[in-house]
């Protein structure tokens, strides 16, 4: 796979040509197989995520002015998606009026990385200020869960979830570009919180607050895509901190996750670490984004160690992606496959799928190969 060719000919044009709202600003993500818009409600996750991707691609050397034009329209729309305290919605109308606000604060983290990268692309000081404000909102809720509605009743079930500390680690890696002294300590703390979830059976989605496995379906759940994404986040952290012990833990996560999640060439959505029935109905589907995270993690581990099994895993998934996910006629990837690799839904975008995991993967794979060739640290973010 030629990463930059695929990115600039098949992925970015699909969104730049079809998804930018030239009238109201922002980006649509409800796109069908050919790029036609089938719904105009806007994912707030993707206002931040798309802002990040378009700005990051520009910062990585793809000097297409359309990227900055699209980023500007999204950046100017973004404040409509939040309140005066920078607490953001989950979905909004085309005009930016709130439809739904959820208990979690992932919209804010994606807004933070988008504004940070836009600042680096343009020098707009307002973007830098907003990046730090959005991060502050997210981190304050993580630090004090009483500020939002908990997923589980804390009086009944005391569980520590993996995804929040994962997102804050990767967000810290982006924001450290503007203030390493502020964000490096947060990254260190989030690394510790992620490692609470590491067991010999897998990186568990939920554990007790002291890091013990909980023998329930929720406690035994492994999301292989999340695990592999966390692994490469930890590898970046190990490079930043010169910590070979942390790298070995990340490597362990890859080894376990690939054994749990790889079936017939692709990564499945969920599994039970004890091989009991998986709770999620879509457990055996193959979604687009776990393939991306698996490719990043395995290629990074191979470039760092030279161990052939990681290259073999990478090649296996890349082959699967090219045969089943990539739509060579219309551009972009299908997002949802059945277990057997057939397309379950022809949409190219929805509230959860848009320009993020695929273009990020392509940019990072290109970046890490160049860094490895130049014998540099793999600081791919």
GUVEX-531455 format. One record per residue (C-alpha): residue number from 1; residue in one letter; y, z, x. Coordinates in Angstrom, 1 decimal, decimal comma, always signed. Layout:
<pts>
+-----+------+--------+--------+--------+
: seq : type :     c2 :     c3 :     c1 :
+-----+------+--------+--------+--------+
: NUM :    A :      Y :      Z :      X :
...
+-----+------+--------+--------+--------+
</pts>
This chain:
<pts>
+-----+------+--------+--------+--------+
: seq : type :     c2 :     c3 :     c1 :
+-----+------+--------+--------+--------+
:   1 :    X :   +0,0 :   +0,0 :   +0,0 :
:   2 :    X :   +3,4 :   -1,0 :   +1,3 :
:   3 :    X :   +5,4 :   +2,1 :   +0,2 :
:   4 :    X :   +8,9 :   +0,7 :   +0,3 :
:   5 :    X :   +8,0 :   -2,7 :   -1,1 :
:   6 :    X :   +6,2 :   -1,1 :   -4,0 :
:   7 :    X :   +9,1 :   +1,3 :   -4,5 :
:   8 :    X :  +11,8 :   -1,4 :   -4,4 :
:   9 :    X :  +10,0 :   -4,2 :   -6,2 :
:  10 :    X :   +7,8 :   -2,4 :   -8,8 :
:  11 :    X :   +9,1 :   +1,1 :   -9,4 :
:  12 :    X :  +12,9 :   +1,5 :   -9,1 :
:  13 :    X :  +13,7 :   -1,8 :  -10,8 :
:  14 :    X :  +11,7 :   -0,8 :  -13,9 :
:  15 :    X :  +14,0 :   +2,2 :  -14,4 :
:  16 :    X :  +17,2 :   +0,7 :  -13,1 :
:  17 :    X :  +16,8 :   -2,4 :  -15,3 :
:  18 :    X :  +15,6 :   -0,7 :  -18,5 :
:  19 :    X :  +16,4 :   +3,0 :  -18,7 :
:  20 :    X :  +20,1 :   +3,7 :  -17,7 :
:  21 :    X :  +22,2 :   +4,5 :  -20,8 :
:  22 :    X :  +25,3 :   +2,4 :  -20,0 :
:  23 :    X :  +27,1 :   +3,7 :  -23,1 :
:  24 :    X :  +26,5 :   +7,4 :  -23,2 :
:  25 :    X :  +25,4 :   +8,0 :  -19,7 :
:  26 :    X :  +22,2 :   +9,6 :  -18,5 :
:  27 :    X :  +18,7 :   +8,1 :  -18,4 :
:  28 :    X :  +16,1 :   +7,3 :  -21,1 :
:  29 :    X :  +12,5 :   +7,9 :  -20,3 :
:  30 :    X :  +10,7 :   +6,9 :  -23,5 :
:  31 :    X :   +9,8 :   +3,4 :  -22,3 :
:  32 :    X :   +6,8 :   +1,4 :  -23,3 :
:  33 :    X :   +4,6 :   -0,8 :  -21,2 :
:  34 :    X :   +7,2 :   -3,5 :  -20,7 :
:  35 :    X :  +10,2 :   -1,2 :  -20,4 :
:  36 :    X :  +11,4 :   -1,3 :  -24,0 :
:  37 :    X :  +12,9 :   +1,9 :  -25,2 :
:  38 :    X :  +10,9 :   +3,4 :  -28,1 :
:  39 :    X :  +12,9 :   +6,7 :  -28,4 :
:  40 :    X :  +16,4 :   +7,8 :  -27,4 :
:  41 :    X :  +16,0 :  +11,6 :  -27,1 :
:  42 :    X :  +16,5 :  +12,4 :  -23,5 :
:  43 :    X :  +14,4 :  +14,6 :  -21,3 :
:  44 :    X :  +16,7 :  +17,0 :  -19,4 :
:  45 :    X :  +14,0 :  +17,4 :  -16,7 :
:  46 :    X :  +14,6 :  +13,7 :  -16,0 :
:  47 :    X :  +18,3 :  +13,8 :  -15,9 :
:  48 :    X :  +17,9 :  +16,0 :  -12,8 :
:  49 :    X :  +14,8 :  +14,4 :  -11,5 :
:  50 :    X :  +16,2 :  +10,8 :  -11,7 :
:  51 :    X :  +19,5 :  +11,9 :  -10,2 :
:  52 :    X :  +17,4 :  +13,3 :   -7,3 :
:  53 :    X :  +15,3 :  +10,2 :   -6,9 :
:  54 :    X :  +18,1 :   +7,7 :   -7,0 :
:  55 :    X :  +20,2 :   +9,8 :   -4,6 :
:  56 :    X :  +17,3 :  +10,6 :   -2,3 :
:  57 :    X :  +16,2 :   +6,9 :   -2,1 :
:  58 :    X :  +19,8 :   +6,0 :   -1,1 :
:  59 :    X :  +19,8 :   +8,8 :   +1,5 :
:  60 :    X :  +16,5 :   +7,5 :   +2,9 :
:  61 :    X :  +18,0 :   +4,2 :   +3,7 :
:  62 :    X :  +17,6 :   +2,1 :   +0,6 :
:  63 :    X :  +21,3 :   +1,2 :   +0,4 :
:  64 :    X :  +21,2 :   -0,4 :   -3,0 :
:  65 :    X :  +24,5 :   +0,3 :   -4,7 :
:  66 :    X :  +22,8 :   +0,3 :   -8,1 :
:  67 :    X :  +21,1 :   +3,5 :   -7,1 :
:  68 :    X :  +24,5 :   +5,3 :   -6,7 :
:  69 :    X :  +25,8 :   +3,7 :   -9,9 :
:  70 :    X :  +22,9 :   +5,0 :  -11,8 :
:  71 :    X :  +23,1 :   +8,4 :  -10,1 :
:  72 :    X :  +26,8 :   +8,7 :  -11,1 :
:  73 :    X :  +26,1 :   +8,0 :  -14,7 :
:  74 :    X :  +23,4 :  +10,7 :  -14,8 :
:  75 :    X :  +25,5 :  +13,2 :  -12,8 :
:  76 :    X :  +28,4 :  +12,8 :  -15,2 :
:  77 :    X :  +26,0 :  +13,2 :  -18,2 :
:  78 :    X :  +24,2 :  +16,2 :  -16,8 :
:  79 :    X :  +26,7 :  +18,9 :  -17,8 :
:  80 :    X :  +26,3 :  +17,9 :  -21,5 :
:  81 :    X :  +22,8 :  +19,1 :  -21,3 :
:  82 :    X :  +23,7 :  +22,8 :  -20,6 :
:  83 :    X :  +25,9 :  +25,6 :  -21,9 :
:  84 :    X :  +28,9 :  +27,3 :  -20,3 :
:  85 :    X :  +26,5 :  +29,5 :  -18,3 :
:  86 :    X :  +24,6 :  +26,4 :  -16,9 :
:  87 :    X :  +21,5 :  +27,3 :  -18,9 :
:  88 :    X :  +20,0 :  +23,9 :  -19,8 :
:  89 :    X :  +18,2 :  +22,4 :  -22,7 :
:  90 :    X :  +14,7 :  +20,8 :  -22,5 :
:  91 :    X :  +15,6 :  +17,7 :  -24,7 :
:  92 :    X :  +18,9 :  +16,4 :  -26,0 :
:  93 :    X :  +20,1 :  +13,6 :  -28,2 :
:  94 :    X :  +21,3 :  +10,4 :  -26,7 :
:  95 :    X :  +24,8 :  +11,9 :  -26,8 :
:  96 :    X :  +23,7 :  +15,1 :  -25,1 :
:  97 :    X :  +23,4 :  +17,5 :  -28,0 :
:  98 :    X :  +20,7 :  +20,0 :  -27,7 :
:  99 :    X :  +17,4 :  +19,4 :  -29,5 :
: 100 :    X :  +15,2 :  +21,9 :  -27,9 :
: 101 :    X :  +15,6 :  +24,7 :  -25,4 :
: 102 :    X :  +12,4 :  +26,2 :  -23,9 :
: 103 :    X :  +11,9 :  +29,6 :  -22,3 :
: 104 :    X :  +11,4 :  +28,3 :  -18,8 :
: 105 :    X :  +14,1 :  +27,1 :  -16,4 :
: 106 :    X :  +12,6 :  +24,0 :  -14,8 :
: 107 :    X :  +15,5 :  +21,9 :  -16,1 :
: 108 :    X :  +17,8 :  +23,9 :  -13,9 :
: 109 :    X :  +15,7 :  +23,5 :  -10,8 :
: 110 :    X :  +15,6 :  +19,7 :  -11,2 :
: 111 :    X :  +19,3 :  +19,6 :  -11,9 :
: 112 :    X :  +19,8 :  +21,6 :   -8,7 :
: 113 :    X :  +17,9 :  +19,2 :   -6,5 :
: 114 :    X :  +19,5 :  +16,2 :   -8,2 :
: 115 :    X :  +23,0 :  +17,5 :   -7,6 :
: 116 :    X :  +22,2 :  +18,5 :   -4,0 :
: 117 :    X :  +20,9 :  +15,1 :   -3,1 :
: 118 :    X :  +23,8 :  +13,4 :   -4,9 :
: 119 :    X :  +26,2 :  +15,6 :   -2,9 :
: 120 :    X :  +24,5 :  +14,4 :   +0,3 :
: 121 :    X :  +24,8 :  +10,8 :   -0,8 :
: 122 :    X :  +28,5 :  +10,9 :   -2,0 :
: 123 :    X :  +30,2 :  +14,0 :   -0,5 :
: 124 :    X :  +31,2 :  +15,1 :   -4,0 :
: 125 :    X :  +31,9 :  +18,8 :   -3,6 :
: 126 :    X :  +31,5 :  +19,4 :   -7,4 :
: 127 :    X :  +27,9 :  +18,3 :   -7,0 :
: 128 :    X :  +27,3 :  +20,8 :   -4,3 :
: 129 :    X :  +28,8 :  +23,6 :   -6,4 :
: 130 :    X :  +26,7 :  +22,6 :   -9,4 :
: 131 :    X :  +23,5 :  +22,5 :   -7,3 :
: 132 :    X :  +24,0 :  +26,1 :   -6,3 :
: 133 :    X :  +24,9 :  +27,2 :   -9,8 :
: 134 :    X :  +21,9 :  +25,6 :  -11,3 :
: 135 :    X :  +19,7 :  +27,1 :   -8,6 :
: 136 :    X :  +21,3 :  +30,5 :   -9,2 :
: 137 :    X :  +20,4 :  +30,4 :  -12,9 :
: 138 :    X :  +16,8 :  +29,6 :  -12,2 :
: 139 :    X :  +16,3 :  +32,1 :   -9,5 :
: 140 :    X :  +18,0 :  +34,9 :  -11,5 :
: 141 :    X :  +15,5 :  +34,4 :  -14,3 :
: 142 :    X :  +12,6 :  +34,2 :  -11,9 :
: 143 :    X :  +13,8 :  +37,5 :  -10,3 :
: 144 :    X :  +14,3 :  +39,1 :  -13,7 :
: 145 :    X :  +11,8 :  +37,7 :  -16,3 :
: 146 :    X :  +13,4 :  +39,9 :  -19,0 :
: 147 :    X :  +16,2 :  +37,2 :  -19,2 :
: 148 :    X :  +13,9 :  +34,9 :  -20,9 :
: 149 :    X :  +10,9 :  +35,0 :  -23,3 :
: 150 :    X :   +7,7 :  +35,6 :  -21,4 :
: 151 :    X :   +4,7 :  +33,2 :  -21,7 :
: 152 :    X :   +2,4 :  +36,1 :  -22,2 :
: 153 :    X :   +3,1 :  +39,5 :  -23,8 :
: 154 :    X :   +3,6 :  +41,6 :  -20,7 :
: 155 :    X :   +2,5 :  +44,7 :  -22,6 :
: 156 :    X :   -0,9 :  +43,1 :  -23,1 :
: 157 :    X :   -1,4 :  +40,5 :  -20,3 :
: 158 :    X :   +0,2 :  +40,9 :  -16,9 :
: 159 :    X :   -0,1 :  +37,6 :  -15,2 :
: 160 :    X :   +1,8 :  +35,9 :  -12,3 :
: 161 :    X :   +2,1 :  +32,1 :  -12,8 :
: 162 :    X :   +1,8 :  +29,6 :  -10,0 :
: 163 :    X :   +4,3 :  +26,9 :  -11,1 :
: 164 :    X :   +7,5 :  +28,9 :  -11,1 :
: 165 :    X :   +7,2 :  +30,0 :   -7,4 :
: 166 :    X :   +6,0 :  +26,5 :   -6,5 :
: 167 :    X :   +9,1 :  +24,9 :   -8,0 :
: 168 :    X :  +11,4 :  +27,4 :   -6,4 :
: 169 :    X :   +9,8 :  +26,7 :   -3,0 :
: 170 :    X :  +10,3 :  +23,0 :   -3,2 :
: 171 :    X :  +13,8 :  +23,4 :   -4,6 :
: 172 :    X :  +14,7 :  +25,7 :   -1,7 :
: 173 :    X :  +13,5 :  +23,1 :   +0,7 :
: 174 :    X :  +16,0 :  +20,6 :   -0,8 :
: 175 :    X :  +18,9 :  +23,0 :   -1,0 :
: 176 :    X :  +18,4 :  +24,3 :   +2,5 :
: 177 :    X :  +20,0 :  +21,0 :   +3,6 :
: 178 :    X :  +23,3 :  +22,4 :   +2,5 :
: 179 :    X :  +22,8 :  +26,1 :   +3,4 :
: 180 :    X :  +19,6 :  +27,0 :   +5,4 :
: 181 :    X :  +20,7 :  +30,6 :   +5,9 :
: 182 :    X :  +20,8 :  +31,1 :   +2,1 :
: 183 :    X :  +17,7 :  +29,3 :   +1,1 :
: 184 :    X :  +15,2 :  +29,8 :   +3,9 :
: 185 :    X :  +14,6 :  +33,5 :   +3,0 :
: 186 :    X :  +14,0 :  +32,5 :   -0,6 :
: 187 :    X :  +11,5 :  +29,9 :   +0,6 :
: 188 :    X :   +9,7 :  +32,5 :   +2,6 :
: 189 :    X :   +9,4 :  +34,8 :   -0,4 :
: 190 :    X :   +8,2 :  +32,0 :   -2,6 :
: 191 :    X :   +5,5 :  +31,2 :   +0,0 :
: 192 :    X :   +4,2 :  +34,7 :   -0,3 :
: 193 :    X :   +4,1 :  +34,4 :   -4,1 :
: 194 :    X :   +2,2 :  +31,2 :   -4,0 :
: 195 :    X :   -0,4 :  +32,7 :   -1,6 :
: 196 :    X :   -1,1 :  +35,4 :   -4,2 :
: 197 :    X :   -3,0 :  +32,7 :   -6,1 :
: 198 :    X :   -5,2 :  +31,6 :   -3,2 :
: 199 :    X :   -8,9 :  +32,6 :   -3,5 :
: 200 :    X :  -12,1 :  +31,2 :   -2,1 :
: 201 :    X :  -12,6 :  +29,5 :   -5,5 :
: 202 :    X :   -9,3 :  +27,7 :   -5,6 :
: 203 :    X :   -5,6 :  +28,1 :   -6,0 :
: 204 :    X :   -5,5 :  +29,7 :   -9,5 :
: 205 :    X :   -2,8 :  +29,0 :  -12,0 :
: 206 :    X :   -2,6 :  +32,6 :  -13,1 :
: 207 :    X :   -3,5 :  +35,8 :  -11,3 :
: 208 :    X :   -2,6 :  +39,5 :  -11,6 :
: 209 :    X :   +0,7 :  +40,6 :  -10,0 :
: 210 :    X :   -1,2 :  +42,0 :   -7,1 :
: 211 :    X :   -3,0 :  +38,8 :   -6,5 :
: 212 :    X :   -6,4 :  +39,5 :   -8,1 :
: 213 :    X :   -8,4 :  +37,0 :  -10,1 :
: 214 :    X :   -8,6 :  +37,6 :  -13,8 :
: 215 :    X :  -12,0 :  +36,7 :  -15,4 :
: 216 :    X :  -10,7 :  +34,8 :  -18,5 :
: 217 :    X :  -10,3 :  +31,1 :  -19,2 :
: 218 :    X :   -6,6 :  +31,3 :  -18,4 :
: 219 :    X :   -7,4 :  +33,3 :  -15,2 :
: 220 :    X :  -10,1 :  +30,8 :  -14,0 :
: 221 :    X :   -8,0 :  +27,7 :  -14,6 :
: 222 :    X :   -7,2 :  +25,4 :  -11,7 :
: 223 :    X :   -4,9 :  +22,5 :  -11,9 :
: 224 :    X :   -5,9 :  +20,4 :   -9,0 :
: 225 :    X :   -2,7 :  +18,4 :   -9,0 :
: 226 :    X :   -0,6 :  +21,6 :   -8,9 :
: 227 :    X :   -2,8 :  +22,9 :   -6,1 :
: 228 :    X :   -2,5 :  +19,8 :   -3,9 :
: 229 :    X :   +1,3 :  +19,7 :   -4,6 :
: 230 :    X :   +1,5 :  +23,4 :   -3,5 :
: 231 :    X :   -0,5 :  +22,6 :   -0,4 :
: 232 :    X :   +2,0 :  +20,0 :   +0,9 :
: 233 :    X :   +4,9 :  +22,3 :   +0,0 :
: 234 :    X :   +3,2 :  +24,9 :   +2,2 :
: 235 :    X :   +2,6 :  +22,4 :   +5,0 :
: 236 :    X :   +6,4 :  +21,6 :   +5,0 :
: 237 :    X :   +7,1 :  +25,4 :   +5,1 :
: 238 :    X :   +4,7 :  +25,8 :   +8,0 :
: 239 :    X :   +6,5 :  +23,0 :   +9,9 :
: 240 :    X :   +9,9 :  +24,6 :   +9,2 :
: 241 :    X :   +8,7 :  +28,0 :  +10,4 :
: 242 :    X :   +6,2 :  +27,0 :  +13,1 :
: 243 :    X :   +3,5 :  +28,9 :  +11,4 :
: 244 :    X :   +0,0 :  +27,5 :  +12,1 :
: 245 :    X :   -1,7 :  +30,2 :  +10,1 :
: 246 :    X :   +0,2 :  +29,0 :   +7,0 :
: 247 :    X :   -0,9 :  +25,4 :   +7,7 :
: 248 :    X :   -4,5 :  +26,5 :   +7,8 :
: 249 :    X :   -4,1 :  +28,1 :   +4,4 :
: 250 :    X :   -2,6 :  +24,9 :   +3,0 :
: 251 :    X :   -5,5 :  +23,0 :   +4,5 :
: 252 :    X :   -7,9 :  +25,3 :   +2,8 :
: 253 :    X :   -6,2 :  +24,6 :   -0,5 :
: 254 :    X :   -6,7 :  +20,9 :   +0,0 :
: 255 :    X :  -10,3 :  +21,3 :   +0,8 :
: 256 :    X :  -11,1 :  +23,4 :   -2,3 :
: 257 :    X :   -8,9 :  +21,3 :   -4,6 :
: 258 :    X :  -10,4 :  +18,0 :   -3,6 :
: 259 :    X :  -13,9 :  +19,4 :   -4,2 :
: 260 :    X :  -12,9 :  +20,7 :   -7,6 :
: 261 :    X :  -10,7 :  +17,9 :   -8,8 :
: 262 :    X :  -12,0 :  +14,6 :   -7,4 :
: 263 :    X :  -14,2 :  +12,6 :   -9,7 :
: 264 :    X :  -15,1 :   +8,9 :   -9,4 :
: 265 :    X :  -12,1 :   +8,2 :   -7,2 :
: 266 :    X :   -9,3 :  +10,1 :   -9,1 :
: 267 :    X :   -8,1 :  +13,6 :   -9,7 :
: 268 :    X :   -8,7 :  +15,2 :  -13,1 :
: 269 :    X :   -6,2 :  +17,3 :  -14,9 :
: 270 :    X :   -7,8 :  +20,8 :  -15,1 :
: 271 :    X :  -11,0 :  +22,6 :  -14,3 :
: 272 :    X :  -12,5 :  +26,1 :  -14,4 :
: 273 :    X :  -13,1 :  +27,5 :  -10,9 :
: 274 :    X :  -16,5 :  +28,9 :  -12,1 :
: 275 :    X :  -17,6 :  +25,7 :  -13,6 :
: 276 :    X :  -17,3 :  +27,1 :  -17,1 :
: 277 :    X :  -15,8 :  +25,1 :  -19,9 :
: 278 :    X :  -12,2 :  +24,1 :  -19,2 :
: 279 :    X :   -9,7 :  +25,4 :  -21,7 :
: 280 :    X :   -7,4 :  +22,3 :  -21,8 :
: 281 :    X :   -8,6 :  +19,5 :  -24,1 :
: 282 :    X :   -7,3 :  +16,9 :  -21,7 :
: 283 :    X :   -9,1 :  +18,5 :  -18,8 :
: 284 :    X :  -11,0 :  +15,4 :  -17,7 :
: 285 :    X :   -8,2 :  +12,9 :  -18,1 :
: 286 :    X :   -6,6 :  +11,4 :  -15,0 :
: 287 :    X :   -2,9 :  +11,6 :  -15,0 :
: 288 :    X :   -0,5 :   +9,7 :  -12,7 :
: 289 :    X :   +1,1 :  +12,7 :  -11,0 :
: 290 :    X :   -1,9 :  +14,5 :   -9,5 :
: 291 :    X :   -2,9 :  +11,3 :   -7,8 :
: 292 :    X :   +0,6 :  +11,2 :   -6,1 :
: 293 :    X :   +0,3 :  +14,8 :   -5,0 :
: 294 :    X :   -3,2 :  +14,3 :   -3,6 :
: 295 :    X :   -2,0 :  +11,3 :   -1,6 :
: 296 :    X :   +0,9 :  +13,2 :   -0,1 :
: 297 :    X :   -1,2 :  +16,2 :   +0,8 :
: 298 :    X :   -4,1 :  +14,3 :   +2,3 :
: 299 :    X :   -1,9 :  +11,9 :   +4,3 :
: 300 :    X :   +0,2 :  +14,7 :   +5,6 :
: 301 :    X :   -2,9 :  +16,7 :   +6,6 :
: 302 :    X :   -4,4 :  +13,7 :   +8,3 :
: 303 :    X :   -1,3 :  +13,0 :  +10,3 :
: 304 :    X :   -1,1 :  +16,6 :  +11,4 :
: 305 :    X :   -4,8 :  +17,1 :  +12,3 :
: 306 :    X :   -6,3 :  +13,7 :  +12,8 :
: 307 :    X :   -9,3 :  +14,8 :  +10,7 :
: 308 :    X :  -10,9 :  +11,7 :   +9,2 :
: 309 :    X :  -12,0 :  +13,3 :   +5,9 :
: 310 :    X :   -8,3 :  +13,6 :   +4,8 :
: 311 :    X :   -7,7 :   +9,9 :   +5,5 :
: 312 :    X :  -10,9 :   +9,1 :   +3,7 :
: 313 :    X :   -9,7 :  +11,1 :   +0,6 :
: 314 :    X :   -6,3 :   +9,5 :   +0,8 :
: 315 :    X :   -7,8 :   +6,0 :   +1,0 :
: 316 :    X :  -10,2 :   +6,7 :   -2,0 :
: 317 :    X :   -7,3 :   +7,8 :   -4,2 :
: 318 :    X :   -5,0 :   +5,0 :   -3,1 :
: 319 :    X :   -7,7 :   +2,5 :   -4,0 :
: 320 :    X :   -8,2 :   +4,2 :   -7,4 :
: 321 :    X :   -4,5 :   +4,1 :   -8,1 :
: 322 :    X :   -4,2 :   +0,4 :   -7,2 :
: 323 :    X :   -7,2 :   -0,5 :   -9,4 :
: 324 :    X :   -6,4 :   +1,7 :  -12,4 :
: 325 :    X :   -2,8 :   +3,0 :  -12,6 :
: 326 :    X :   -0,6 :   +0,2 :  -11,1 :
: 327 :    X :   +0,6 :   -2,4 :  -13,7 :
: 328 :    X :   +1,2 :   -5,5 :  -11,5 :
: 329 :    X :   +2,3 :   -7,6 :  -14,5 :
: 330 :    X :   +5,0 :   -5,3 :  -15,9 :
: 331 :    X :   +5,8 :   -2,9 :  -13,1 :
: 332 :    X :   +5,4 :   +0,9 :  -12,8 :
: 333 :    X :   +2,2 :   +2,8 :  -13,4 :
: 334 :    X :   +0,3 :   +3,8 :  -16,5 :
: 335 :    X :   +0,5 :   +7,5 :  -16,8 :
: 336 :    X :   -2,7 :   +8,5 :  -18,7 :
: 337 :    X :   -6,2 :   +7,4 :  -18,1 :
: 338 :    X :   -9,5 :   +8,5 :  -19,7 :
: 339 :    X :  -12,1 :  +10,0 :  -17,5 :
: 340 :    X :  -13,7 :   +6,6 :  -16,9 :
: 341 :    X :  -10,4 :   +5,1 :  -15,6 :
: 342 :    X :   -9,5 :   +3,1 :  -18,8 :
: 343 :    X :   -5,9 :   +3,3 :  -20,0 :
: 344 :    X :   -5,5 :   +6,0 :  -22,7 :
: 345 :    X :   -1,8 :   +5,2 :  -23,5 :
: 346 :    X :   +0,2 :   +2,2 :  -22,4 :
: 347 :    X :   +3,5 :   +4,0 :  -22,3 :
: 348 :    X :   +5,3 :   +4,0 :  -18,9 :
: 349 :    X :   +7,6 :   +6,9 :  -19,7 :
: 350 :    X :   +7,9 :   +9,9 :  -22,0 :
: 351 :    X :   +9,5 :  +13,3 :  -22,0 :
: 352 :    X :   +7,3 :  +14,3 :  -19,0 :
: 353 :    X :   +6,8 :  +10,9 :  -17,2 :
: 354 :    X :   +9,7 :   +9,2 :  -15,6 :
: 355 :    X :  +11,1 :   +8,3 :  -12,1 :
: 356 :    X :  +10,0 :  +11,3 :  -10,0 :
: 357 :    X :   +6,4 :  +11,8 :   -8,8 :
: 358 :    X :   +5,7 :   +8,1 :   -7,9 :
: 359 :    X :   +9,0 :   +7,3 :   -6,2 :
: 360 :    X :   +9,0 :  +10,7 :   -4,4 :
: 361 :    X :   +5,5 :  +10,0 :   -3,1 :
: 362 :    X :   +6,4 :   +6,6 :   -1,8 :
: 363 :    X :   +9,5 :   +7,8 :   -0,1 :
: 364 :    X :   +7,7 :  +10,8 :   +1,4 :
: 365 :    X :   +4,7 :   +8,8 :   +2,6 :
: 366 :    X :   +7,0 :   +6,3 :   +4,3 :
: 367 :    X :   +9,1 :   +9,2 :   +5,8 :
: 368 :    X :   +6,1 :  +11,2 :   +7,1 :
: 369 :    X :   +4,5 :   +8,1 :   +8,8 :
: 370 :    X :   +7,8 :   +7,4 :  +10,6 :
: 371 :    X :   +8,1 :  +11,0 :  +11,7 :
: 372 :    X :   +4,5 :  +11,1 :  +12,9 :
: 373 :    X :   +5,0 :   +7,9 :  +14,8 :
: 374 :    X :   +8,0 :   +9,4 :  +16,5 :
: 375 :    X :   +6,1 :  +12,6 :  +17,2 :
: 376 :    X :   +8,5 :  +14,6 :  +15,1 :
: 377 :    X :   +7,8 :  +17,5 :  +12,7 :
: 378 :    X :   +6,7 :  +16,4 :   +9,3 :
: 379 :    X :   +9,9 :  +17,7 :   +7,5 :
: 380 :    X :   +9,6 :  +15,2 :   +4,8 :
: 381 :    X :  +11,9 :  +16,8 :   +2,2 :
+-----+------+--------+--------+--------+
</pts>
